[in-house]
Amino acid sequence: MIIWLASYPKSGNTWVRLFLESLLFNQQNLDINNLKITQFPQKYHFSGLIDESHNLFNSLEGLKEISKNCINAQNKVNLDNKIKFLKTHSACWKAYNTQFTNEENTLGVIHIVRDPRNIITSILNHFSKESYSDALEFMNNSAQQIWDESLKDEKILTIISSWANHYNSWKKFKKNNLLIYYEKMLNDPITEFNKISDFLNKIGNFNFEKNKILNAIEKCNFNNLQNIENEQGFKEAPLDKNGLRKKFFHLGPKNDWKKILDNKTILKVEKIFESEMKELKYIE
């Protein structure tokens, strides 16, 4: 059964993933380029399900084939009847008479959310957008997909939809669904990461020692992750226009919309995502 780490891009998914990597696999030193918690979907998940002649990278044909086979791919993943963790940026969509996942394949969801006023700055950098207007258009596109050209032979397109649709789609998944706020992980990491540990104990009988939880939190603080990336590089970091790797762990706590965003952009974000931001108590 799958435990999903689900989030819109640049919302703290990798942070939670690295915490669990350290906790589950007792790593003394994090090797961020050889993670055991992998992403879904990737090409190998669909091996034997989709004809290799299909373009799974950037085509409507590929989109249809991936969509129709997501459940089949997860059925394959779960053949060993073991609990596994998968990171995804996919929305929990429904299309072509099927859906991204189902309760038969899913043990639970750790759903990570972040204030869109901070996400927009990360989207601007990560996806090399020209302006905040372009970044906001990306975040408000209900048909938005992502892919990484540098990993074309390994990955396939991921359907993320808009920020609002993404949040609402995972909110509706009722089975063992834990909502985690990026901001609370920043401000009170011990409480928030303990919530994750307690949730995993509840749904999967994971029993983590308190000192190991604290050690994992310390290993995964932002400054340490920046230092690890500086030493090792990070193959999941995006490429810039010159084909060089950008910094994945870019601003972190310094990404503060109150200090970075202009008032016009703030108002646009709040207007477009007003309903969801009120529900999440980002605005009143």
PyMOL commands that set and color helices and strands:
alter all, ss='L'
color gray80, all
select helices_A, chain A and resi 13-25+43-46+60-80+116-126+132-139+149-151+163-171+182-187+189-204+210-219+222-232+252-254+257-260+263-272+274-279
alter helices_A, ss='H'
color red, helices_A
select strands_A, chain A and resi 2-7+38-39+84-88+94-95+98-99+106-113+145-146+158-159+177-181
alter strands_A, ss='S'
color yellow, strands_A
deselect
rebuild
show_as cartoon
